[in-house]
Amino acid sequence: MSYSIGQVAAKIGLSTHTLRYYQKEGLLPFVKKNQSGQRFFTDEDLNWLAMIECLKETGMPLKGIKQYIDWFLEGDLTLKQRLIMFEKQKSHIEEQMALYQKHLQKIEYKIKLYQTAVKLGSLAAALKHKI
């Protein structure tokens, strides 16, 4: 099945401007144009966009995503580089998750503290109370 740029934008929640930018930056080398010069996207292109958004949302810069796509296009000679890239990205995500977990614990403490303060009528009383 093929989709117009507007259909893709609506389907995945990206603007047409972003999609054009991604193509200009070489992140969508598979997207074809019809005889009128209009882009048309396939289901495989949608899979690539999902991967791009996954990597982007986990902190990989567009330059790194472009490198991954370039390596993919080079074929099996770059399998090791791609593996290393994904291992590093996994490590980065795990570090971020640990940091978020630490922050979550602090926020949960503050929630309990303020719930107790509301119940007791003052922050000072809540601080003296075992939480």
Secondary structure, DSSP 8 states (H G I E B T S, - for coil): -EEEHHHHHHHHT--HHHHHHHHHTTS-TT-EE-TTS-EEEEHHHHHHHHHHHHHHHTT--HHHHHHHHHHHHH-GGGHHHHHHHHHHHHHHHHHHHHHHHHHHHHHHHHHHHHHHHHHHT-HHHHHHS--
